[in-house]
Amino acid sequence: MSKKKKSVPLEAKQAIIKSPLTVPAVPAREFFEFDAYAENGQTLTEWIESINRHDAGEPTWGIGCDADELQEIYDEFDRARKHFERDDQYRTRDEARKTLTGRWSDRELKRQAVAERVGLLLTLIPIVGAAAASTQKKKIVIGMMIEHIIAANPRASMLEATCRKLVETKRFITIAEVMEELRAQAEQWRCLFVWQDEIDRCKTRLTELNAAYEAKQAQEAEEKRLAEEREKERRERWQRERQERLAREQREQEERRQRREQQERERKERRLAQLEKDFADYLRARLLWRWFQLLLWSRGIFVSTEALLRLQQQKETIVKLRHIDADDDTG
C-alpha cells in the first residue's frame, strides 16, 4: 500500500497593493480642432506682427483686432497648445540644443512620439519604392526618417501639421519631402513661443497706438479749425478790401466826373467870354471902320463898298482862327 505524499502547505499569497495614483488619460479631441488651433496660431502671429510694425498716429483699424480680441484668440490658442504640446511628448536634455525654429531649448520630442507620428503617416502614405523594397530596407528607411526628424528638433505641433499636409497633398513621399515640409511648417509655427507677457506688451502697444491716433486726430482737427479760421479771416479781409476798393473806385469815378464837369463849365465860360470879347472887338471894329469911312468921306476920299467887305471878311477869318487856337489850348 502506497504512502500518501505529504503536501507542502501553501504559503499565503502576498496581497497586491495597487497604487491609488493613475496616469490621467489624454482628453479626446476632435480631428478638426487641430486646424482651428493652427488657424488661431497663424492669426495670432499676423496680429502681433501687424502691431509691431504699425506706425504711431495711423488708424488702428488696419491691425484687424483690439486688445480684447487679441486676448481672446490667445486664450483659445493657449488652451489648445497645452493639449497638443503636452509635456509627456517631450524629454528634458542635460544641455540645450537648437530647435527647428532657431531657438535654443532643453526639451525635445521623445523618440516614441516621433515614431508614432511617422508610423501613422506611413500607414496612410507609402514611401517611394516601398512596394519593391524588403522588410529590412523598409525598417532602415523608417528609422532614418525618425532620426532626421529628431535631429531637426521640431515641436509636436510642427510635426502634426507636417503629417496632415503630406497626407492631403502627396500620394508617395520621401525623407527629403518630409523634411522640406517640416521646415516650411517651422516658419508658420512661431506662435508656439508667444506667451502672456508678449500679449500684455502688445495690448499696451495697442493702447499707445490708439492714444497716438486720437492725439493725431485731435491735432488734425485743431489744425483744420485753425485753417478754417484763417480762411474765414482771409475771406473777410478780401471782402473788406474789395468793398474799400469799390468805394475808392467809385470816389475816383465821381472825382473824374466832377473834374470833367468842371472842365466843361470852365471851357464854356472861356468860350462865352471869348465870344463876348470877340463881339466887343467886332463892334469896335465896325465903329472904327465906320468912323474911318466917314473920315475918308469928310476929306473927299471915297472907298468902294467891295473893298470894305473884303477887309471885314479878313477880320472875321482872323477871329475864327483865334477861336480855334483857344479850343486847342483848352483840350
Buried (B, 14 or more C-beta within 10 A) or exposed (E): EEEEEEEEEEEEEEEEEEEEEEEEEEEEEEEEEBEEBBEBBBBBBBBBEBBEEBEEBEEBEEBEBBBEBBBEBBEBBBEBBEEBBEEEBBBEEEEEEEBBBEEEBEBBBBEEBBBEBBEEBBEEBBBBEBEEBEEEEBEEBBEEBBEBBBEBBBBBBBBBBBBBBBEEEBEEBBBEBBBEBBBEBBEBBBBBEBEEEBBEEBBEBBEEBBEBBEEBEEEEEEEEEEEEEEEEEEEEEEEEEEEEEEEEEEEEEEEEEEEEEEEEEEBEEBBEEBEEEBEEBBEEBEEEBEEEBEEEEEEEEEEEEEEBEEEBEEBEEEBEEEEEEBEEEEE
